[in-house]
């Protein structure tokens, strides 16, 4: 079973005469966690013998392909990549001392991305003359780019929701007055607010994109009903357009990893091979987080004090174009640190093979910012999470992990987001997750949920049936 391991040959052949008349176009948002999810989805759709076109800038298409994990890379040749031209933009280097945790240095890129409307329109018009139906799957942050759908009679759109169903529902619910129905008493209390999650500019962009939703024929979620069925149901109830269909098709990432040839394996995987089962905490804060120098020092000290084995990915946030070398200083560690921890820890300063690390039997925990991409990867591998949200959807994703699914512990409460997390707090969180009875219960629940989530993408599983249903719907 790899990812959905999707259509068996017999199922494929019965669809081929129809699917040949249908084409799927992906329109991703140019940030790693968004690019990655739609590229995974592209692979899944291709297995149903549907042609897939992936429309982004040349730099971000290249980024998505280069960082893809878990699939046979030869399958990339089956996707039609369209290198669209973005308007000129100038992104400053990431600023770890930004008072708002959100990566405001990427705002010029995000603003430029909405100007892909014209080349995307041209692409869809070209495809509409060659296929019976054009199916557009667009990131919900790119809704304005696909508004031409109104003028193309044989095209339909599906909004891809790149955050948890829990977060998407409560973000929607917060904005609605009066409330259309009462929430049951089983809905959790004390959900973190969105205060401090976004810079004003990105909030404006998100509201603008969201205001244009409603034309789509359906919504796709990178989640499974085995973990978020309640919130999918609430989203269905909240949707005013009853024609919009909801499909929970995740996890999109492969859930079983094939071992690479030795010469292609990252050095950290060779290090993991030598460690005891479930003994290593993996630490990574995603592609849009830069810690302050002070916080890095506290993290280093907390890790050292905890006595836990670790792999720590220590790098600055992505720039607008990851292939452009800028004046971004590398994060510094205390003098002699790596020598002191070399027998039980490893610091990785480049892009790490996260899926392979999480799937490795020696990995027993994940200290994460709780971006949804990372959450789904960790959940699908049965790895519990020490949740340390930084911005965007992360505080509510973290709450889902720790208070709803109960497969993790919170490192820092969101109300204290402006404070440096001291080394003793980090030490305590690590020990709680990796070396306590409470942590053992979290790890047990995470393993059980991982089993259920992986089963959901196997034949006759909940997510596999949702994916089959989506494919049947678009080739109808």
C-alpha positions in Angstrom: 0.0 0.0 0.0 1.6 3.3 -1.1 -0.5 6.4 -0.5 -4.0 5.3 -1.6 -2.3 2.6 -3.7 -5.1 3.6 -5.7 -7.0 1.9 -8.6 -6.6 -1.8 -9.2 -6.1 -2.5 -12.9 -9.7 -3.8 -13.4 -11.1 -0.6 -11.9 -9.0 1.5 -14.1 -9.9 -0.1 -17.4 -13.6 0.4 -16.8 -13.0 4.2 -16.5 -10.5 4.7 -19.3 -12.9 5.6 -22.1 -14.4 8.3 -19.9 -11.3 9.6 -18.2 -9.6 10.1 -21.5 -12.2 12.9 -22.1 -11.5 14.6 -18.7 -8.5 16.6 -17.8 -7.5 17.9 -14.3 -5.7 21.1 -13.7 -4.0 21.9 -10.4 -3.5 25.6 -9.4 -1.3 25.6 -6.2 -0.5 28.5 -3.9 3.3 29.1 -4.0 4.3 28.1 -0.4 5.9 24.7 0.3 3.1 23.2 2.4 0.6 24.1 -0.3 2.7 23.1 -3.3 3.4 19.7 -1.8 -0.1 18.7 -1.0 -1.4 19.4 -4.5 1.6 17.6 -6.0 0.8 14.5 -3.9 -2.8 14.8 -5.1 -1.6 15.0 -8.7 0.1 11.6 -8.2 -3.1 10.0 -6.8 -5.3 11.3 -9.6 -2.8 10.1 -12.3 -3.2 6.5 -10.9 -6.8 6.7 -12.1 -5.6 7.2 -15.7 -6.5 10.9 -15.7 -4.2 13.5 -17.3 -3.0 16.1 -14.8 -1.7 19.6 -15.5 0.1 21.5 -12.7 0.1 25.3 -13.3 2.6 27.4 -11.3 5.7 29.5 -11.7 8.8 27.8 -13.1 10.6 28.4 -9.7 7.8 26.9 -7.6 7.2 24.0 -9.9 10.9 23.2 -9.7 10.8 23.6 -5.9 7.8 21.2 -5.6 9.5 18.5 -7.8 12.8 18.8 -6.0 11.3 18.4 -2.5 8.9 15.6 -3.4 9.2 12.6 -1.1 7.9 9.1 -1.0 7.0 8.5 -4.6 8.9 7.0 -7.6 10.2 10.3 -9.1 9.7 8.9 -12.6 6.0 9.6 -12.1 6.8 13.3 -12.4 7.2 12.8 -16.1 3.5 11.9 -16.3 2.4 15.3 -15.0 2.2 18.2 -17.4 4.0 21.1 -15.7 3.2 24.6 -16.9 5.8 27.1 -16.0 3.8 30.3 -15.8 5.4 33.7 -15.5 4.8 35.7 -12.3 4.9 39.5 -12.3 8.2 40.8 -10.9 8.4 40.8 -7.1 11.1 41.4 -4.6 11.0 39.4 -1.4 13.2 40.5 1.5 15.1 37.9 3.5 13.2 36.2 6.4 13.2 38.2 9.6 13.3 36.0 12.7 12.7 39.1 14.9 9.4 40.0 13.3 6.9 40.9 15.9 4.3 38.8 14.0 5.3 35.2 13.6 3.8 35.1 10.1 6.5 35.2 7.3 5.8 38.7 6.1 8.8 38.6 3.8 6.8 36.3 1.5 3.9 38.8 1.1 5.3 40.2 -2.2 5.3 36.7 -3.6 1.7 36.0 -2.4 0.6 39.3 -3.9 2.2 38.4 -7.2 0.6 35.0 -7.3 -2.9 36.4 -7.7 -1.8 37.9 -11.0 -1.6 34.4 -12.5 -5.2 34.9 -13.5 -4.4 35.6 -17.2 -2.1 32.7 -18.0 -4.3 30.3 -16.0 -7.3 31.5 -18.0 -5.4 30.9 -21.3 -4.4 27.4 -20.2 -8.0 26.5 -19.3 -9.4 27.9 -22.5 -6.9 25.8 -24.5 -7.8 22.6 -22.6 -11.5 23.3 -22.8 -11.3 22.9 -26.6 -9.6 19.5 -26.4 -11.5 17.8 -23.6 -15.1 17.1 -22.7 -14.6 18.4 -19.2 -11.9 20.5 -17.5 -11.7 19.9 -13.8 -9.8 22.6 -11.9 -8.5 21.9 -8.4 -7.3 25.2 -6.9 -5.8 26.0 -3.5 -8.4 28.0 -1.6 -5.9 30.9 -1.5 -6.0 31.0 -5.3 -9.7 31.4 -5.8 -9.5 34.7 -7.6 -7.1 33.1 -10.2 -9.8 30.7 -11.5 -12.8 33.1 -11.7 -12.7 32.6 -15.5 -14.5 29.3 -14.8 -17.7 31.3 -15.2 -17.0 31.8 -18.9 -15.9 28.2 -19.7 -19.0 26.1 -20.1 -17.3 22.7 -19.9 -15.1 23.5 -16.8 -15.8 23.1 -13.1 -13.7 23.9 -10.0 -13.0 22.2 -6.7 -11.5 24.2 -3.9 -8.6 22.4 -2.1 -8.6 23.1 1.6 -4.9 23.0 2.8 -5.7 23.1 6.5 -7.5 20.7 8.9 -11.2 20.4 8.7 -11.3 21.5 12.4 -9.4 24.7 11.7 -11.3 25.5 8.5 -14.7 25.0 10.2 -13.9 27.2 13.2 -12.2 29.9 11.1 -15.5 30.0 9.1 -17.7 29.8 12.2 -16.0 32.8 13.8 -16.9 35.0 10.9 -20.6 34.1 10.7 -23.2 36.2 12.5 -25.8 35.3 13.4 -24.9 31.7 14.0 -26.9 29.4 11.6 -27.2 26.6 14.2 -26.1 25.6 17.7 -23.0 23.6 18.2 -23.3 20.5 20.4 -21.8 20.3 23.8 -19.2 17.9 22.5 -17.5 20.6 20.6 -14.3 21.5 22.5 -14.0 24.7 24.5 -11.0 27.1 24.8 -10.1 26.9 21.1 -7.2 29.3 20.5 -8.1 32.6 18.9 -6.6 33.7 15.6 -5.1 36.8 17.3 -1.5 37.1 16.1 -1.8 34.3 13.6 -1.6 36.5 10.5 -0.1 39.8 9.3 -2.8 42.3 8.2 -1.7 42.0 4.5 -2.2 38.2 4.4 -5.5 38.5 6.3 -6.8 40.8 3.7 -5.7 38.4 0.9 -7.2 35.4 2.7 -10.6 37.3 3.2 -10.5 38.3 -0.5 -9.9 34.8 -1.7 -12.5 33.3 0.6 -15.1 35.8 -0.5 -14.9 34.4 -4.0 -15.6 30.8 -2.9 -19.0 29.4 -3.8 -18.6 28.8 -7.5 -16.9 25.5 -6.9 -18.6 22.1 -7.4 -16.9 20.6 -4.4 -14.2 20.9 -1.7 -11.4 18.5 -1.2 -9.8 18.0 2.3 -6.4 16.5 3.1 -7.9 14.6 6.0 -9.6 11.4 6.8 -13.1 10.8 8.2 -11.6 8.4 10.7 -10.1 11.4 12.5 -12.2 14.5 11.5 -15.7 13.2 10.4 -17.4 15.5 12.9 -15.9 18.6 11.4 -16.5 17.5 7.8 -20.2 17.0 8.8 -20.2 20.5 10.4 -18.7 22.0 7.2 -21.4 20.3 5.1 -24.0 21.7 7.4 -22.4 25.2 7.2 -22.2 25.2 3.4 -25.1 27.3 2.1 -24.8 25.9 -1.5 -26.2 22.4 -1.1 -24.7 21.5 -4.6 -21.2 21.7 -3.2 -19.8 18.2 -2.5 -17.3 17.5 0.3 -14.6 14.9 -0.1 -12.2 13.9 2.7 -9.4 12.2 0.7 -6.4 12.3 2.9 -3.7 11.6 3.8 -2.4 12.5 0.4 1.2 11.6 1.2 2.4 8.0 0.8 1.9 6.1 4.0 4.5 3.4 3.4 8.0 4.3 2.4 10.2 2.2 0.2 13.8 2.1 1.3 16.1 4.1 -1.0 19.3 2.8 -2.4 22.2 3.6 0.1 23.8 6.2 -2.2 20.6 8.2 -2.3 19.8 8.2 1.4 20.3 11.3 3.5 23.0 10.9 6.1 20.4 11.4 8.9 18.7 8.2 7.9 21.9 6.3 8.2 22.2 7.8 11.7 18.7 6.7 12.6 19.5 3.2 11.5 21.8 3.0 14.5 19.3 4.2 17.1 16.9 2.2 19.3 13.3 1.9 18.2 11.1 5.0 19.0 14.1 6.7 20.8 14.6 9.8 18.6 12.7 13.1 18.7 12.5 14.8 15.3 12.5 18.6 15.5 11.5 20.7 12.5 9.4 23.9 12.3 8.6 23.9 8.6 9.5 26.1 5.7 8.2 29.4 6.9 9.6 29.8 10.4 12.8 31.5 11.4 13.7 31.4 15.1 15.4 34.3 16.9 19.0 33.7 18.0 17.8 33.8 21.6 15.2 31.1 21.0 17.7 28.9 19.2 20.0 29.1 22.2 17.2 28.1 24.5 16.2 25.3 22.2 19.8 24.0 22.1 20.1 24.1 25.9 16.7 22.4 26.4 17.6 19.6 24.0 20.9 19.1 25.7 19.4 19.0 29.2 16.6 16.6 28.2 19.0 13.8 27.5 16.8 12.7 24.5 18.2 11.5 21.2 17.3 14.0 18.4 17.4 15.1 14.8 17.0 18.9 14.7 16.5 20.6 11.4 17.9 24.1 11.9 17.4 26.5 9.0 15.9 29.8 8.1 12.5 30.2 6.4 12.2 29.8 2.7 12.7 32.9 0.6 10.3 33.8 -2.2 12.5 32.0 -4.6 14.4 29.2 -2.8 16.9 29.0 -5.7 18.0 32.6 -5.3 20.9 33.0 -2.9 20.3 35.9 -0.6 22.1 37.5 2.3 20.5 35.3 5.0 22.8 34.3 7.8 22.8 30.7 9.0 21.4 30.1 12.5 24.2 29.9 15.1 24.5 27.3 17.9 26.5 27.6 21.2 30.2 27.1 20.7 31.1 23.4 20.8 27.4 22.3 20.9 27.5 19.8 18.1 30.6 18.1 19.5 28.9 17.8 22.9 25.8 16.2 21.6 27.3 14.2 18.7 26.7 10.8 20.4 22.9 11.3 20.7 22.0 14.2 18.4 22.3 15.4 14.9 21.7 18.9 13.5 20.6 19.1 9.9 21.0 22.5 8.1 19.6 21.6 4.7 16.3 20.3 3.5 15.5 17.1 5.4 13.6 14.0 4.1 10.8 14.5 6.6 8.5 11.7 5.5 11.3 9.2 5.6 12.4 10.4 9.1 8.8 10.1 10.4 8.4 6.7 8.9 11.7 5.4 10.4 11.2 3.0 13.3 13.7 4.8 15.4 11.6 8.0 15.4 9.4 8.2 18.5 8.2 11.8 18.5 8.0 15.0 16.4 8.4 18.6 17.8 6.5 20.6 15.2 5.0 23.9 14.3 1.9 22.0 13.4 1.5 23.1 9.8 -1.2 20.8 8.4 1.2 19.1 5.9 3.5 18.1 8.8 0.5 17.1 11.0 -0.9 14.7 8.4 2.5 13.2 7.7 3.1 12.6 11.4 -0.4 11.3 12.0 -0.2 8.9 9.1 3.1 7.5 10.4 1.7 7.1 13.9 4.2 9.6 15.5 3.0 11.8 18.5 3.6 15.5 18.4 5.1 18.1 20.7 3.1 21.1 19.4 4.8 24.5 19.1 2.6 26.6 16.8 4.1 29.7 15.2 1.5 31.4 13.0 -1.4 30.9 10.5 -3.5 27.8 11.0 -1.0 26.2 13.3 -2.5 27.2 16.8 -5.8 25.5 15.9 -4.1 22.5 14.3 -2.0 22.2 17.5 -5.2 22.2 19.6 -6.7 19.5 17.4 -3.6 17.4 18.0 -3.3 17.9 21.7 -6.9 18.4 23.0 -9.1 16.7 20.5 -7.1 13.7 19.1 -4.9 13.6 22.3 -1.8 12.5 20.4 0.5 15.2 21.6 1.6 17.7 24.2 1.7 21.5 23.9 5.1 23.2 24.2 3.8 26.8 24.3 0.3 28.1 24.9 -0.7 30.5 22.1 -1.5 33.2 24.6 2.2 33.4 25.4 3.3 33.4 21.8 5.4 36.7 22.2 7.6 35.1 24.9 10.8 33.2 24.4 10.2 29.6 25.4 12.8 28.8 28.1 15.1 25.8 28.0 13.4 24.2 31.0 10.0 24.3 29.3 11.5 22.7 26.2 13.2 20.1 28.4 9.9 19.3 30.1 8.0 19.0 26.8 10.6 16.6 25.4 10.6 14.4 28.5 6.8 14.4 28.7 6.5 13.1 25.1 9.5 10.7 25.1 10.0 9.5 28.7 6.8 9.7 30.7 3.7 7.5 31.3 1.6 10.4 29.9 3.8 10.4 26.8 3.5 6.6 26.5 -0.3 7.0 26.4 0.0 9.7 23.7 2.3 7.5 21.7 -0.1 4.5 22.0 -3.0 6.7 20.8 -0.9 8.1 17.9 0.1 4.6 16.8 -3.6 3.4 16.9 -4.7 6.5 15.0 -1.9 6.0 12.5 -3.1 2.5 11.9 -6.6 3.7 11.3 -5.5 6.5 9.0 -3.3 4.2 6.9 -6.2 1.7 6.7 -8.5 4.5 5.4 -6.5 4.9 2.2 -6.4 1.1 1.5 -9.0 -0.6 -0.6 -12.5 -0.1 0.9 -11.1 2.4 3.5 -13.0 5.6 4.2 -10.6 7.9 2.3 -10.1 5.5 -0.6 -13.9 5.4 -1.0 -14.0 9.2 -0.9 -11.3 9.4 -3.6 -13.1 6.8 -5.7 -16.3 8.8 -5.3 -14.6 12.0 -6.4 -13.1 10.4 -9.5 -16.5 8.9 -10.4 -18.1 12.3 -10.0 -15.7 14.2 -12.2 -15.8 11.6 -15.1 -19.6 11.3 -14.9 
